């Protein structure tokens, strides 16, 4: 039976509700959605670019706390308040990945927590603990 282990780091904002920053289940890490809150101030940054960059930094910190990292992300979902911001979000998001990027979905939503402009969630593997490759 796979155990569920909560993941927490002070390098990312604390959960603002009844959820964990991430859950590690076996060799997989599932993050909660992250908005552009600076963990040192607890404040949402201004603007889509700054929020996207901070959300990615928050996710990077959470994945590292779980024993993974951005190079091991297999799937992301990006939620944007305005799809007209897609190119800007895409540019910032893409700068965090080298090599083959993960699979991704991007959707426009009516509203995000704290009236954020962008929220991102990820699924990653923990290196060295993946199962045997598919044939």
Legacy VTK file of the C-alpha trace (Angstrom):
# vtk DataFile Version 3.0
C-alpha trace
ASCII
DATASET POLYDATA
POINTS 135 float
0.000 0.000 0.000
1.319 3.433 -0.958
1.596 5.878 1.894
0.700 9.529 1.637
3.294 11.865 3.074
2.576 15.582 3.422
5.304 17.902 2.153
6.029 21.241 3.788
8.699 23.886 3.371
9.076 27.398 4.752
10.513 28.384 1.355
6.941 28.450 -0.036
3.766 30.004 1.360
1.950 28.037 4.040
-1.383 26.560 3.025
-4.237 29.031 3.528
-6.850 26.336 3.927
-7.304 22.658 4.727
-4.720 21.326 2.276
-1.023 20.452 2.085
1.611 22.209 -0.024
2.105 18.799 -1.626
1.534 15.122 -1.039
4.148 12.541 -1.842
2.603 9.186 -2.726
5.232 6.585 -3.493
7.452 7.914 -6.261
5.066 10.746 -7.203
4.647 14.268 -5.823
1.368 16.144 -6.294
1.553 19.846 -5.486
-1.264 22.125 -4.501
-1.788 25.067 -6.807
0.604 27.917 -6.110
-0.032 31.599 -6.710
2.574 34.351 -6.632
2.791 34.846 -2.876
6.218 35.774 -1.559
6.759 33.392 1.390
8.940 35.931 3.222
6.180 38.574 3.297
3.011 36.542 2.824
1.917 39.063 0.185
0.741 38.443 -3.361
3.117 40.118 -5.818
1.806 42.635 -8.351
1.452 41.732 -12.023
1.185 38.564 -14.058
4.917 38.212 -14.764
5.976 38.597 -11.110
3.201 36.266 -9.922
4.134 33.588 -12.453
7.815 33.763 -11.528
7.033 33.544 -7.787
4.569 30.674 -8.267
7.298 28.770 -10.109
9.829 29.498 -7.341
7.310 28.303 -4.762
6.746 25.093 -6.705
10.473 24.565 -7.101
10.933 24.849 -3.325
8.072 22.440 -2.611
9.352 19.862 -5.096
12.856 20.080 -3.632
11.431 19.547 -0.132
9.786 16.381 -1.494
13.069 15.068 -2.931
12.252 16.027 -6.511
12.671 19.121 -8.673
11.545 20.928 -11.790
13.593 18.575 -14.001
11.359 15.733 -12.803
7.960 17.344 -13.457
5.750 15.243 -15.710
2.541 17.332 -15.770
1.514 20.880 -14.982
-1.775 22.690 -15.009
-1.813 26.464 -15.322
-4.879 28.484 -14.412
-4.975 32.079 -15.683
-7.439 34.845 -14.935
-7.077 36.162 -18.500
-5.991 34.008 -21.430
-4.644 37.180 -23.049
-1.764 36.774 -20.557
-0.910 33.356 -22.048
2.199 34.502 -23.972
3.678 36.239 -20.926
2.933 33.325 -18.595
4.308 30.905 -21.180
7.571 32.865 -21.488
8.189 32.971 -17.722
7.072 29.363 -17.201
9.285 28.105 -20.030
12.373 29.801 -18.582
12.259 27.398 -15.611
12.644 24.242 -17.739
15.657 22.967 -19.646
15.366 20.099 -22.068
12.028 18.435 -22.655
9.233 20.324 -20.888
6.465 18.458 -19.053
2.995 17.871 -20.415
0.771 20.861 -19.660
-2.763 22.191 -19.711
-3.639 25.883 -19.497
-7.143 27.123 -18.790
-8.767 30.465 -18.145
-10.816 30.604 -14.963
-13.353 33.096 -13.643
-11.394 33.889 -10.494
-8.376 32.696 -8.497
-7.633 32.861 -4.760
-6.640 36.359 -3.595
-7.559 37.588 -7.091
-4.257 36.221 -8.367
-3.565 36.401 -12.107
-2.094 32.874 -12.326
-2.014 29.608 -10.358
0.117 26.583 -11.211
0.091 22.991 -9.951
2.473 20.138 -10.775
2.976 16.397 -10.663
6.569 15.160 -10.485
8.493 11.952 -9.923
11.077 11.450 -7.205
14.318 10.541 -8.993
15.737 7.131 -8.277
12.354 5.825 -7.190
10.588 5.632 -10.535
9.222 2.312 -11.602
10.775 0.383 -14.446
10.270 2.063 -17.835
7.398 0.942 -20.010
8.351 -1.436 -22.832
LINES 1 136
135 0 1 2 3 4 5 6 7 8 9 10 11 12 13 14 15 16 17 18 19 20 21 22 23 24 25 26 27 28 29 30 31 32 33 34 35 36 37 38 39 40 41 42 43 44 45 46 47 48 49 50 51 52 53 54 55 56 57 58 59 60 61 62 63 64 65 66 67 68 69 70 71 72 73 74 75 76 77 78 79 80 81 82 83 84 85 86 87 88 89 90 91 92 93 94 95 96 97 98 99 100 101 102 103 104 105 106 107 108 109 110 111 112 113 114 115 116 117 118 119 120 121 122 123 124 125 126 127 128 129 130 131 132 133 134
